[in-house]
């Protein structure tokens, strides 16, 4: 590319949809790389995504097992709360500071994007943009687009508890989704009777067993409300009686005990392909669960032990040092009722209750749906555009010959029917295979990892290199890209058989939960950059502390690699 054409290329408009962590990091990286017309578009009134100030509430803490969420260009101030855990307030402040320092004037708030489609002659992108404040509507044209809407922006409301179901039975209480909890705290408290009050005993029913459900239960219990959680299983969690040292928590140690699509080191090959290695891995994961239960003082027969298996799932929360006013302590003290395994199936005909799958009836005046999220992409694209671009899941290739004979995967749980039937077409969870050659569309923030900030930042550099046309280790044709994506999909089915990742590509475009360091190394290798940056030798590398400072000079490294590639050609 000549200097003149490169300048013209860099001045073409780029849209980044979403102002959460992924959107902020992606825009910052693109701007540093010379793209001069970058627009961050968000329907929110503030930055931060799930950590936006109007979505946080007292008692909300980061559940990141790695214990960190920051970018290399801005230090994260020490946590305000006791126990060393980052609170919702800490996170909201951090992203507001990041935006103020690096992205002033680049963010357009309260704008709703819809009907994203190909531009004239199949070039670039057309977006319908509606201003929620002025009600002005327009169609915009962008040369490149990055989707950073994440997996927690469009609440999923089960049909049995939808507004239509509320109206059908005349339910007299209120029903809110956990996504709207912060904005409805006062209303919820006013509709729930404090413990010990005279009158009918009614509980707030929280449907779901994930982190949001647990936080909301704890908040309500601390406010003196009677609260009942209903769920098939609770999230797994980690906890300890005192802070874990960084060489355990912020190293590659846990990632070494989790298999990756390829095993880079001799230690990983020993752990996952030998009989003795499997015994060691099983001992570590079972020990982690047992020690966490003990740290939280959970009795042997408690329903709180009905949790997902941390090895096979991505719903794993870090409790750090269990707090006396935290979810588990309150549940052990019977200040939160936990009904599990159980499912809430419908409202009662009396308009004042919820019915469980075993016929039990819970009298309630308020229901909180911590039931997850649906795809945020369905409102952005038509089905036709989704299919043409390659964002939609496709039927699994039944003739796939990809096999991983890892001993640690030999006792896997049954595969979810949807996981078996569907595959994703995203390369690295970032680029649709069908669009690989166009280099004008990417996704960030949809890789599930225990160090989200680090993964998002490296993904941002990967995307910028991709847009710049850098030499990368990626498939060069859609056919080759589809084959690579099918291999990735086959791996995710093997590694996480209970998770239908392909059906939620906005959230689980790629799953690198415990193995996020290996996934980052794969992206770095794609860009021709050094891997395993935390250092160490053959014996010590698993316990070297990983720090985002390791990637603070990625731009300069990529610039140098680009120059070397040009000189070589």
TIFILUM-32589 format. One record per residue (C-alpha): x, y, z; residue in three letters. Coordinates in steps of 0.2 Angstrom, whole numbers, padded with zeros to 4 digits, always signed. Example, Ala and Ser with C-alpha at 12.3 -4.5 7.8 and 13.67 -1.06 7.14 Angstrom:
! TIFILUM-32589
+0062-0022+0039ala/+0068-0005+0036ser/
***
This chain:
! TIFILUM-32589
+0000+0000+0000unk/+0007+0017-0005unk/+0009+0031+0007unk/-0005+0041-0001unk/-0017+0026-0002unk/-0013+0022+0016unk/-0018+0039+0021unk/-0034+0038+0012unk/-0038+0021+0020unk/-0035+0028+0037unk/-0047+0042+0035unk/-0061+0031+0030unk/-0075+0031+0044unk/-0075+0016+0056unk/-0090+0012+0067unk/-0087+0004+0084unk/-0104-0002+0091unk/-0104-0002+0110unk/-0096+0008+0124unk/-0092-0006+0136unk/-0074-0012+0139unk/-0072-0020+0121unk/-0079-0005+0112unk/-0067+0007+0122unk/-0052-0003+0120unk/-0055-0007+0101unk/-0058+0012+0097unk/-0042+0017+0107unk/-0031+0004+0098unk/-0038+0010+0081unk/-0035+0028+0084unk/-0017+0024+0090unk/-0014+0015+0074unk/-0019+0030+0064unk/-0038+0028+0060unk/-0044+0046+0061unk/-0063+0044+0059unk/-0068+0032+0073unk/-0086+0033+0080unk/-0091+0024+0096unk/-0110+0022+0095unk/-0120+0017+0110unk/-0138+0017+0115unk/-0132+0020+0133unk/-0130+0037+0142unk/-0114+0032+0149unk/-0098+0021+0146unk/-0095+0005+0154unk/-0107-0007+0147unk/-0112-0019+0161unk/-0102-0008+0172unk/-0110+0008+0167unk/-0115+0019+0182unk/-0133+0017+0180unk/-0132-0002+0180unk/-0121-0005+0196unk/-0128-0006+0214unk/-0122-0008+0231unk/-0114-0025+0235unk/-0109-0028+0216unk/-0091-0035+0215unk/-0081-0041+0201unk/-0082-0060+0200unk/-0066-0062+0189unk/-0056-0077+0195unk/-0040-0068+0189unk/-0045-0054+0200unk/-0040-0040+0188unk/-0049-0030+0174unk/-0039-0016+0166unk/-0030-0011+0151unk/-0011-0008+0149unk/-0012+0010+0146unk/-0021+0015+0162unk/-0018+0008+0180unk/-0033+0002+0190unk/-0033+0011+0207unk/-0033+0000+0222unk/-0051-0006+0227unk/-0061+0005+0238unk/-0069-0010+0247unk/-0061-0021+0260unk/-0055-0038+0255unk/-0046-0032+0239unk/-0061-0035+0227unk/-0065-0023+0214unk/-0083-0016+0216unk/-0095-0010+0203unk/-0091+0008+0208unk/-0072+0004+0205unk/-0076-0003+0188unk/-0088+0012+0183unk/-0075+0025+0188unk/-0061+0016+0178unk/-0070+0015+0162unk/-0076+0033+0164unk/-0058+0038+0167unk/-0052+0028+0152unk/-0065+0036+0140unk/-0061+0054+0147unk/-0042+0052+0145unk/-0041+0043+0128unk/-0058+0045+0119unk/-0064+0062+0122unk/-0076+0067+0108unk/-0076+0050+0100unk/-0092+0043+0109unk/-0110+0046+0103unk/-0122+0042+0117unk/-0140+0038+0116unk/-0140+0032+0098unk/-0148+0016+0093unk/-0141+0006+0078unk/-0152-0005+0068unk/-0152-0014+0051unk/-0134-0015+0048unk/-0131-0020+0030unk/-0119-0020+0016unk/-0116-0004+0006unk/-0118+0000-0012unk/-0110-0013-0023unk/-0106-0024-0008unk/-0093-0012-0001unk/-0093-0005+0017unk/-0108-0004+0028unk/-0125+0005+0030unk/-0132+0008+0047unk/-0149+0015+0053unk/-0145+0027+0067unk/-0159+0034+0079unk/-0155+0047+0092unk/-0165+0042+0108unk/-0164+0060+0114unk/-0169+0070+0098unk/-0178+0056+0089unk/-0169+0061+0074unk/-0166+0046+0062unk/-0153+0044+0048unk/-0143+0032+0038unk/-0124+0032+0039unk/-0110+0024+0029unk/-0095+0017+0036unk/-0080+0008+0028unk/-0077-0004+0043unk/-0087-0010+0058unk/-0083-0018+0074unk/-0097-0026+0084unk/-0094-0024+0103unk/-0111-0026+0110unk/-0106-0041+0121unk/-0118-0054+0129unk/-0126-0044+0142unk/-0136-0030+0134unk/-0152-0039+0128unk/-0161-0047+0143unk/-0169-0064+0140unk/-0186-0066+0148unk/-0194-0083+0148unk/-0211-0084+0140unk/-0219-0090+0156unk/-0214-0074+0164unk/-0216-0062+0150unk/-0227-0047+0150unk/-0240-0057+0141unk/-0240-0070+0155unk/-0241-0057+0168unk/-0257-0050+0160unk/-0264-0067+0157unk/-0265-0072+0175unk/-0266-0054+0182unk/-0251-0056+0192unk/-0252-0042+0205unk/-0234-0040+0209unk/-0219-0033+0199unk/-0208-0043+0188unk/-0191-0036+0183unk/-0175-0043+0174unk/-0159-0042+0183unk/-0152-0030+0170unk/-0164-0017+0177unk/-0162-0021+0195unk/-0151-0005+0199unk/-0164+0006+0191unk/-0179-0002+0200unk/-0171-0005+0218unk/-0183+0007+0226unk/-0198+0000+0217unk/-0193-0017+0222unk/-0191-0013+0240unk/-0208-0005+0241unk/-0216-0020+0234unk/-0208-0032+0246unk/-0212-0033+0265unk/-0198-0032+0277unk/-0195-0048+0288unk/-0205-0047+0304unk/-0219-0036+0297unk/-0237-0040+0300unk/-0248-0047+0286unk/-0245-0061+0273unk/-0228-0068+0272unk/-0222-0065+0254unk/-0205-0068+0248unk/-0196-0060+0233unk/-0193-0074+0221unk/-0176-0073+0212unk/-0176-0085+0197unk/-0158-0090+0192unk/-0142-0096+0201unk/-0129-0086+0193unk/-0119-0071+0199unk/-0132-0058+0196unk/-0145-0069+0205unk/-0133-0071+0220unk/-0129-0053+0221unk/-0147-0047+0221unk/-0152-0060+0234unk/-0138-0054+0245unk/-0143-0036+0243unk/-0162-0039+0247unk/-0157-0050+0262unk/-0146-0036+0269unk/-0161-0024+0266unk/-0171-0036+0278unk/-0182-0043+0264unk/-0187-0061+0263unk/-0180-0068+0247unk/-0180-0085+0239unk/-0168-0091+0225unk/-0175-0104+0213unk/-0163-0113+0201unk/-0157-0130+0194unk/-0139-0127+0199unk/-0129-0113+0206unk/-0113-0106+0199unk/-0097-0114+0204unk/-0086-0102+0214unk/-0068-0100+0221unk/-0065-0094+0239unk/-0051-0095+0252unk/-0049-0090+0270unk/-0036-0077+0265unk/-0030-0069+0249unk/-0022-0081+0237unk/-0004-0076+0232unk/-0002-0068+0215unk/+0008-0083+0209unk/-0007-0094+0211unk/-0021-0082+0206unk/-0013-0071+0192unk/-0002-0084+0184unk/-0004-0097+0171unk/-0006-0111+0184unk/-0024-0114+0183unk/-0023-0113+0164unk/-0010-0127+0164unk/-0023-0138+0172unk/-0036-0134+0159unk/-0033-0142+0141unk/-0032-0131+0126unk/-0035-0135+0108unk/-0016-0138+0106unk/-0004-0141+0120unk/+0011-0130+0119unk/+0022-0136+0133unk/+0028-0153+0139unk/+0020-0150+0156unk/+0003-0147+0148unk/+0005-0163+0137unk/+0010-0173+0153unk/-0005-0166+0163unk/-0018-0170+0149unk/-0012-0185+0139unk/-0006-0196+0153unk/-0015-0207+0166unk/-0005-0199+0180unk/-0007-0182+0173unk/-0026-0184+0173unk/-0025-0190+0192unk/-0016-0174+0196unk/-0028-0163+0186unk/-0043-0171+0194unk/-0036-0169+0212unk/-0033-0150+0209unk/-0050-0146+0203unk/-0059-0157+0216unk/-0048-0149+0229unk/-0052-0132+0223unk/-0071-0135+0225unk/-0069-0143+0242unk/-0058-0129+0249unk/-0070-0116+0242unk/-0085-0125+0251unk/-0074-0125+0267unk/-0069-0107+0266unk/-0087-0102+0264unk/-0092-0114+0279unk/-0105-0123+0268unk/-0112-0139+0277unk/-0110-0155+0268unk/-0129-0157+0265unk/-0132-0139+0260unk/-0141-0136+0244unk/-0127-0123+0241unk/-0116-0137+0236unk/-0127-0141+0221unk/-0115-0131+0209unk/-0109-0133+0192unk/-0092-0141+0189unk/-0079-0128+0188unk/-0068-0138+0176unk/-0082-0141+0163unk/-0091-0124+0164unk/-0088-0105+0162unk/-0100-0100+0176unk/-0087-0099+0190unk/-0086-0084+0201unk/-0073-0078+0213unk/-0079-0074+0231unk/-0061-0071+0237unk/-0062-0070+0256unk/-0081-0074+0260unk/-0090-0059+0267unk/-0102-0061+0282unk/-0115-0051+0272unk/-0111-0060+0256unk/-0123-0073+0247unk/-0116-0089+0254unk/-0115-0083+0272unk/-0133-0076+0271unk/-0139-0092+0264unk/-0130-0103+0277unk/-0138-0092+0290unk/-0155-0095+0282unk/-0157-0077+0278unk/-0159-0082+0259unk/-0169-0098+0255unk/-0161-0108+0241unk/-0172-0120+0232unk/-0161-0131+0220unk/-0163-0141+0210unk/-0179-0133+0205unk/-0187-0123+0191unk/-0200-0109+0192unk/-0212-0114+0178unk/-0226-0101+0179unk/-0237-0089+0189unk/-0250-0096+0200unk/-0268-0093+0195unk/-0271-0083+0210unk/-0260-0069+0203unk/-0249-0069+0219unk/-0238-0084+0217unk/-0225-0093+0207unk/-0227-0112+0204unk/-0211-0123+0204unk/-0209-0139+0193unk/-0213-0150+0208unk/-0229-0141+0211unk/-0223-0131+0226unk/-0231-0113+0227unk/-0222-0098+0232unk/-0232-0083+0238unk/-0224-0067+0231unk/-0226-0049+0227unk/-0210-0047+0217unk/-0201-0058+0204unk/-0183-0055+0198unk/-0178-0064+0182unk/-0159-0067+0183unk/-0162-0078+0167unk/-0148-0072+0156unk/-0148-0063+0140unk/-0152-0066+0122unk/-0142-0061+0107unk/-0139-0043+0105unk/-0137-0045+0086unk/-0155-0049+0082unk/-0160-0031+0083unk/-0144-0025+0073unk/-0145-0037+0058unk/-0159-0045+0047unk/-0158-0064+0046unk/-0152-0062+0028unk/-0138-0051+0033unk/-0133-0062+0047unk/-0132-0077+0035unk/-0123-0068+0021unk/-0110-0061+0033unk/-0108-0078+0042unk/-0113-0073+0059unk/-0127-0086+0061unk/-0123-0103+0067unk/-0123-0117+0054unk/-0127-0135+0056unk/-0112-0146+0062unk/-0102-0155+0050unk/-0106-0173+0055unk/-0091-0179+0045unk/-0079-0169+0055unk/-0063-0180+0059unk/-0056-0168+0073unk/-0051-0179+0088unk/-0043-0174+0104unk/-0037-0189+0114unk/-0034-0180+0130unk/-0036-0191+0146unk/-0043-0176+0156unk/-0058-0175+0144unk/-0062-0194+0144unk/-0075-0192+0158unk/-0085-0178+0150unk/-0103-0174+0154unk/-0116-0178+0140unk/-0116-0165+0126unk/-0130-0152+0125unk/-0141-0156+0110unk/-0139-0138+0103unk/-0120-0139+0105unk/-0120-0155+0095unk/-0131-0148+0082unk/-0124-0131+0079unk/-0107-0124+0075unk/-0100-0106+0075unk/-0091-0099+0059unk/-0081-0086+0068unk/-0062-0086+0067unk/-0054-0084+0085unk/-0072-0078+0089unk/-0067-0062+0080unk/-0071-0063+0061unk/-0084-0072+0052unk/-0076-0085+0040unk/-0086-0080+0025unk/-0080-0062+0027unk/-0062-0066+0030unk/-0055-0059+0014unk/-0064-0042+0015unk/-0055-0036+0031unk/-0069-0024+0035unk/-0079-0032+0049unk/-0074-0039+0066unk/-0081-0043+0084unk/-0073-0040+0101unk/-0079-0044+0118unk/-0087-0061+0115unk/-0073-0072+0121unk/-0077-0079+0138unk/-0061-0078+0149unk/-0055-0075+0167unk/-0045-0060+0162unk/-0057-0051+0151unk/-0047-0035+0150unk/-0031-0043+0144unk/-0040-0053+0131unk/-0050-0039+0125unk/-0034-0028+0123unk/-0025-0041+0113unk/-0041-0044+0102unk/-0041-0025+0099unk/-0023-0026+0092unk/-0028-0042+0081unk/-0043-0032+0074unk/-0032-0017+0070unk/-0019-0027+0061unk/-0033-0036+0052unk/-0040-0020+0046unk/-0023-0013+0041unk/-0020-0027+0030unk/-0005-0033+0040unk/+0003-0050+0036unk/-0006-0062+0048unk/-0007-0081+0051unk/-0025-0082+0046unk/-0034-0092+0033unk/-0034-0083+0016unk/-0050-0089+0008unk/-0068-0091+0015unk/-0066-0110+0012unk/-0050-0112+0022unk/-0058-0100+0035unk/-0073-0111+0037unk/-0063-0127+0039unk/-0053-0118+0053unk/-0069-0112+0061unk/-0076-0130+0060unk/-0061-0136+0069unk/-0063-0123+0083unk/-0081-0127+0085unk/-0077-0146+0086unk/-0065-0141+0100unk/-0077-0131+0110unk/-0090-0146+0109unk/-0076-0157+0116unk/-0070-0145+0129unk/-0087-0138+0135unk/-0100-0150+0129unk/-0114-0143+0140unk/-0112-0126+0132unk/-0121-0122+0116unk/-0108-0109+0112unk/-0113-0107+0093unk/-0131-0101+0098unk/-0124-0086+0107unk/-0109-0080+0097unk/-0112-0062+0104unk/-0107-0069+0121unk/-0098-0086+0118unk/-0090-0082+0101unk/-0075-0091+0108unk/-0073-0100+0125unk/-0056-0098+0133unk/-0061-0097+0151unk/-0047-0105+0160unk/-0035-0106+0145unk/-0036-0087+0141unk/-0017-0086+0141unk/-0016-0100+0128unk/-0029-0091+0118unk/-0020-0074+0119unk/-0004-0083+0113unk/-0013-0089+0098unk/-0018-0072+0094unk/-0001-0065+0096unk/+0006-0079+0085unk/-0006-0074+0072unk/+0002-0056+0072unk/+0019-0063+0072unk/+0023-0058+0090unk/+0032-0066+0105unk/+0021-0077+0116unk/+0021-0083+0134unk/+0026-0065+0140unk/+0026-0068+0158unk/+0043-0077+0157unk/+0050-0091+0167unk/+0059-0107+0163unk/+0053-0124+0160unk/+0049-0126+0178unk/+0044-0109+0184unk/+0033-0103+0169unk/+0016-0108+0177unk/+0018-0098+0192unk/+0025-0082+0184unk/+0013-0067+0187unk/+0004-0061+0172unk/+0003-0042+0170unk/-0005-0032+0157unk/+0011-0021+0156unk/+0017-0036+0145unk/+0007-0030+0131unk/+0008-0011+0133unk/+0020-0010+0118unk/+0010-0021+0106unk/+0008-0006+0094unk/+0026-0003+0093unk/+0029-0022+0090unk/+0016-0023+0077unk/+0023-0007+0068unk/+0040-0015+0068unk/+0034-0032+0061unk/+0025-0022+0048unk/+0040-0013+0043unk/+0050-0029+0042unk/+0037-0037+0032unk/+0037-0023+0019unk/+0056-0023+0018unk/+0057-0042+0016unk/+0045-0040+0001unk/
***
